[in-house]
Amino acid sequence: MFPALETERKQETLPDPYEDFMYRHLQYYGYFKDSLMLSSPLLRSRQLLFDELDQVNPRLREPRELFAFFSSKGTLQAPRWPIECEVIKESIHHIEWVPPQPEYFYQPTGNEKVPEIVGEEKGTVVYHLNPVPTEGSYFTSSRVGGKQGIIKELAVTLEGPEDDTLLFESRFESGNLQKAVQVDTYEYELTLRTDLYTNKHTQWFYFRVQNTRKDVTYRFTIVNLLKPKSLYTVGMKPLMYSQLDANIYNIGWRREGNEIKYYKNNTDNGQQSFYCLTWTIQFPHDQDTCFFAHFYPYTYTDLQCYLLSVAKNPIQSQFCKLRTLCRSLAGNTVYLLTITNPSPTPHEAAAKKAVVLSARVHPGESNASWIMKGFLDFILSNSPDAQLLRDIFVFKVVPMLNPDGVIVGNYRCSLAGRDLNRHYKTILKESFPCIWHTRNMIKRLLEEREVLLYCDFHGHSRKNNIFLYGCNNNDRKYWLHERVFPLMLSKNAPDKFSFHSCNFKVQKCKEGTGRVVMWRMGILNSYTMESTFSGSTLGSKRNIHFTIEDLKSLGYHVCDTLLDFCDPDKTKFTQCLAELKELLQQEIHKKFNECGEEVNLEGSWSDISLSDIESSTSGSDSSLSDGLPVHLLNIVDELNQKMMSKKKKKKPLQTRKQRNELHQKNKLMPEFKLTEDASDRAELAPTLQKQSTFYKTLENFRSSAMKNEKLSLSELNGGERSTSMDSKMTLILRKNKEKMQSKRPGFTPSCPQRGSTDSSQESAPESSQNFLCSFRPAPLENVVEQPELTISPCKLHCASRCPQASVGQR
């Protein structure tokens, strides 16, 4: 009878939509009421799941995802690139490694060389990518593997084994290097590629060199950096990775470099200033393959490998549900993880609060991914604290908000050519899908349950340590509460996290950031976590670079601090609030002393605006939004118009009860009106006779006035206006007025004659119209019961043209 249900399909795992429909159809009509039907060999559906001990009460399989995650063989989805990008076929992989010894900051000697920029006019170009899309162009389409066709060899061809020219490459995932110019035997000038479809944001670099020579000092100089300040000025070192060291000694990324100098470029294009970073290096091996990077890379493929391991883990997959939040502009999957333990009852499940975490909205800030990985490692573990957190919270995690930017090696933007962390209020779902869906997901989550905390992980290019940006709370009931979590975190990680670097001022230029938008949606504890690219200046880690393990440990400290923050014993919370008040008093005294003023904080010192005390948040050079690209401006206008029209047309839906009441009302209304009209006619019969006499008199007046008006208008249209004709028309109108006033009951004519003949001639046509429109049949009760009134001349004119008549007189 139902072939799709009768046929057994072995080796298939995805439920069939037709079977799903038929099962629900049969269930609705009671087809499964008899438990014997469930054991029938004719009924086979992949939508039904049976427990081992309960064959009678099946349950439906969870619905399919709109997008598949991984294939049945467990292979990863290949990244999709813009069609303008060339991509090499080699797979790049790095091992994780923790240096056995601390990696200290570089200590400047003052003798660092500042090389003069030579350029390709005097040097030799050894590597040059094809021109990339810049400002004015925009993303159109993508494909796996990027640009079609044969991949060109961009590096120079070696003339023999003695040729020691380095071979450069960056056409791999997250790579960034636009050009390399050899200006001396072992000296190279490097140009970074700007973010695609922009003409700026040069900070992130990640490239490969081959054909190295041991015990030779090489110098690399990046010539087109844009930030005037950098951590390289205070001891930060670049990262280097040796393939031979990794294969032989299991050594991964390490801080290397000498004679490090960050300085302003002596060349100027007239529009913006460039800055240079120069350093020297000695490679550990001959004929080695080495990589250089601004920070520890973490690619989209790295994330997929990690999520695949979670999906395959039979224990972790029970409390970690992997879903697709959306597809990016290029079609790459944006993943959403929901992490929580199953609750015994629906009531307990609904009572759980939510925590939302996200990372990599800025693709060049890979330190955010390492903190996120540390968080996921701990929350998915079998630790008692992790189990407790999963019992009391629902975690919503978006581990990579901007996969397109990560893939192509951007520093700050998506393929829309804009900083996503300035567009969280966007209505352009198709142009900014990742943040639009993230905001929408959180909006729905807020309708279901309270969101205790939102935190977006970032990297910082100009300050050391790790710190938070929050939002000052205006509600005096929760005064300073938004600062408790950061203070607790600083106590749990005193050698990494700096509370004094935190800032809670909400600037107008940051209104489009995730932190501020979520705060305005109602999340009190809404933060941006900033992690340095360099290291710590605190405690036991002072002047030491952060390693991968340091960043991952901070993910654990976030979990630990959540437990302290939500501890039923409020002792820690109360102590932190008291400490915050004391710190604030000290800060207020400091600010007033700097201004040379005295302040008495004995009274209502808590009423002082916190925003006035704090300085603006410093860090990113793109604090001001660039606005929308030109090709999106018209789309925004169209969407706004559609939204306005929908708001006007939208009517509230009615319940069945309301519809029934309206139907009964409409059905009974005619009968009620008939009954009411009959009773009214019986009561008002005498009055109606008087009213009919009045209306006949009024009708006679109107017909005579209309004849006179037509006569006057026809003569006016004829061309010449004679004074005699105007005077005749005026005389007729006056006689009609007097006649009407004498016939109208309850009124005494008392209007004096008009003034000069000229004025009456000029206003005659208008006055006739005004006079006619001012005469309307008065209500019946007014005609019968009103006493005699004396009307001034102005009352004979239309009320809309004569302000002298009061409302009661009109």
Secondary structure, 3 states (H helix, E strand, C coil): CCHHHHCCCCCCCCCCHHHHHHHHHHHHCCCCCCHHHHHCCCCCCCCEECCCCCCCCCEECCCCCCCCCCCCCCCCCCCEEECCCCCCCCCCCCCCCCCCCCCECCCCCCCCCCCCCCCCCCCEEEEECCCCCCCCCCCCCEEECCCCCCCCCCCCCCCCCCCCCCEEECCCCCCECCEEEEEECCEEEEECCCCCCCCCCCCCCEEEEECCCECCEEEEEEEEECCCCCHHHHCCCCEEEEHHHHHHHCCCCEECCEEEEEEEEEEECCCCEEEEEEEEEEECCCCCCEEEECCCCCCHHHHHHHHHHHHHCCCHHHHEEEEEEEECCCCCEEEEEEECCCCCCHHHHHHCEEEEEEECCCCCCCHHHHHHHHHHHHHCCCCHHHHHHHHHEEEEEECCCCHHHHHHCCCCCCCCCCCHHHCCCCCCCCCCHHHHHHHHHHHHHHHHCCEEEEEEEEEECCCCCEEEECCCCCCHHHCCHHHHHHHHHHHHCCCCECHHHCECCCCHHHCCCHHHHHHHCCCCEEEEEEEECCEECCHHHECEECCHHHHHHHHHHHHHHHHHHCCCCCHHHHHHHHHHHHHHHHHHHHHHHHCCCCCCCCCCHHHCCHHHHCCCCCCCCCCCCCCCCHHHHHHHHHHHHHHHHHHHHCCCCCCHHHHHHHHHHHHHHHHHHHHHHHHHHHHCHHHHHHHHHHHHHHHHHHHHHHHHHHHHHHHHHCCCCCHHHHHHHHHHHHHHHHHHHHHCCCEECCCCCCCCHHHHHHHHHHHHHHHHHHCCCCCHHHHHHCCCEECCHHHHCCCCCCCCCCCCCC
